[in-house]
Amino acid sequence: MSVLDKVKGMLHGHESQAGKGVDKAGDMIDQKTGGKYQSQVDTAQNQAKKQMGVDGQAQEPPVDGGQSA
């Protein structure tokens, strides 16, 4: 079992939180570098999310509690 498989196992059920963490880390890097490497940071964020099995869209729970009309 690879390290990546172990990380994926730990993130199971917490994908949206992991995606938010990746975004937050990327934003911090952009802030520290003055946005100089923004395109590279965005690429790294997307690749990290892809490797962790986190899609680019954070899935928020429905506002109506998941009940349809």
Secondary structure as the mmCIF struct_conf table of DSSP 4:
data_model
#
loop_
_struct_conf.conf_type_id
_struct_conf.id
_struct_conf.beg_label_comp_id
_struct_conf.beg_label_asym_id
_struct_conf.beg_label_seq_id
_struct_conf.end_label_comp_id
_struct_conf.end_label_asym_id
_struct_conf.end_label_seq_id
HELX_RH_AL_P HELX_RH_AL_P1 VAL A 3 LEU A 11
TURN_TY1_P TURN_TY1_P1 HIS A 12 GLY A 13
HELX_RH_AL_P HELX_RH_AL_P2 GLU A 15 LYS A 32
TURN_TY1_P TURN_TY1_P2 THR A 33 TYR A 37
HELX_RH_AL_P HELX_RH_AL_P3 GLN A 38 MET A 52
TURN_TY1_P TURN_TY1_P3 GLY A 53 GLY A 53
BEND BEND1 GLY A 56 GLN A 57
HELX_LH_PP_P HELX_LH_PP_P1 GLU A 60 PRO A 62
TURN_TY1_P TURN_TY1_P4 VAL A 63 GLY A 66
#
